[in-house]
């Protein structure tokens, strides 16, 4: 029969004193960390306490010290990750000082905040009051009663008369809101909507001040103010109202509201940022993992908590300390640009016939091909692409003259696809494609092998855009230098009386740092997956048909050496055709990698079934021409347009080469 263990009686301070041969007062001083006790005596006391498994009473210790060594954190909503991060910062900073943190949640109830804060203060040594919603007069009455207090994310409009000043830490949300608008204006947005925070929120009032400043700077910008709240549910519920304003960008009170908004837009088939751009506030942990990743005004959340503890510790030790001596009190948000913001959608309908021809121009760090008010194409440096997606410059969006986008970037099925770009799955073992790498006998595997293509700064010259792109390996070592040229021209009556335009992309890849061995999943053991080269990720549509010189259908085009392929699509706003042509004579035409059923996209394959070696010191020439038509072409019409375009491009190249030779001869003379 087993014996039931009996509970061991609590060891008293007297027993420890007897075992150590000292008085109870000496044990108390040792256990409370007093430095006046002789080290040898202190050692004997701690050894006796450990042997007897003595644990001092927290209540008795608090009575002895006059402290609980606990502080209270009062927040409006502990479910908000912003407040969770502030709590984490305070806890990590307070722990080395032996302090614990008690948390109180006021459930966004301003009328109960003061009572909850005072109750928490009675149980603790000090108070951290985060984002209180109560009116300022109530806050002023509370602070002296709850002293010592540190106020976070809230400022008083004037100094506190007749009492010790309260240390304050705040975020310059007004500056953050202004910076958000500046970011959106740089992308071409002129009609915004703001989903406002809780009534009485001081940080919401600060955001509104920042929005007013932005409006004064940009009188042509309209900002609609919409009541909302601070939760995911509030953002979800406000989405339809935001869409009804026809704004091209929505600024959410915080990231949670933005998440709810994104969920509703995804549910209703609204593309972000293709149809509308979304910006949040705070940069909570999940912001970079949303779909798409969220552009937001980042707040130093955990650091705010750590700094709050530094000030609280100072006022606990010296209640009369001057807050002005405790360091900076206000912090500016920084804009984290991610995938949820993009250029303003173009106006629907054809471009103005009287508009001058398309011209490239700089717009922030990007380049835009504009035809009157219509943006035909946008060239991004790609420096904000996540490292795992193999950062590279790319074209997106690219529109027809009727304003229909025929590129896609960051789609759900392949987040690492970015419009039109030079994307190669394997260059000397480095991925310039992004995402997972196909490994023989293992399949798609996420490796730390992603390279980077760095734009040297695109230079616009009328209808031509030049860029010098430096390729580097996953290790950071240089791999190659690419000279890139993008030209455009209009095409009259491509088919059925419809106008179109041509984008001609040519790249010269110089192997200046040794041999370049270009491979693909196909050459590494995955049949039919010879992708890699100049790749065009086509926009989704209700229907997509593939045409080529070999006939109709994806199966006939994929792997063929047709000089052209075409995607004929039916969009909500009308039919389109994207005609892609390879450069060079028929014997240099590369096999096409084509997808339509799984997702729409195509490009000539550099390594279809065998690796391609570019010897050190030599150059690889690649190119692709795209004709964008606001009309559904038949197989015969597509073939005819392809022949006309190829002939015109050939004459243009010959003319350009003659002009360059003439210029060189003149220069030599």
Secondary structure, DSSP 8 states (H G I E B T S, - for coil): ------------HHHHHHHHTS-HHHHHHHHTT-TTS-HHHHHHHHHHHHHHT----HHHHHHHHT--SEEEEEES-TTSHHHHHHHHHHHHHHHTTT-EEEEEE-TT-HHHHHHHHHHHHHTSSEEEEES--S-HHHHHHHHHHH-SEEEES---SS--TTS---EEEEE-HHHHHHHHHHHHHHTT--EEEEE---TT-HHHHHHHHHHHHHHHH-TT-EEEEE---SSHHHHHHHHHHHHHTT-SEEEESSHHHHHHHHHHHHHTT--TTTT-EEEEEE--GGGGGSSS--EEEE--HHHHHHHHHHHHHHHHH-TT--GGGG---EE--EEE--TT--S----SS---TTS---EEEEETTEEEEEETTEEEEEEE--TTS-GGG----EEEEEB-TTS-B---BS-SS-TT-BSEEEEEEEETTEEES-S-EEETTTEEE--S-B-EEEE---EEETTEEEEEEEEE-TTS-EEEEEEEEEEEEEEEEEETTEEEEEEEEEEEEE--SS-EEEE-TTTTT-TT----EEEEE----SEEEEEETTEESHHHHTT---SEEEEEEEETTEEEEEEEEE-S-GGG---EEEESSSS-EEEE-SSSSS-EEE-TT-EEEEEEEEEEESS---HHHHHHHHHHHHHHHHHHHHHHHHHHHHHHHHHH-
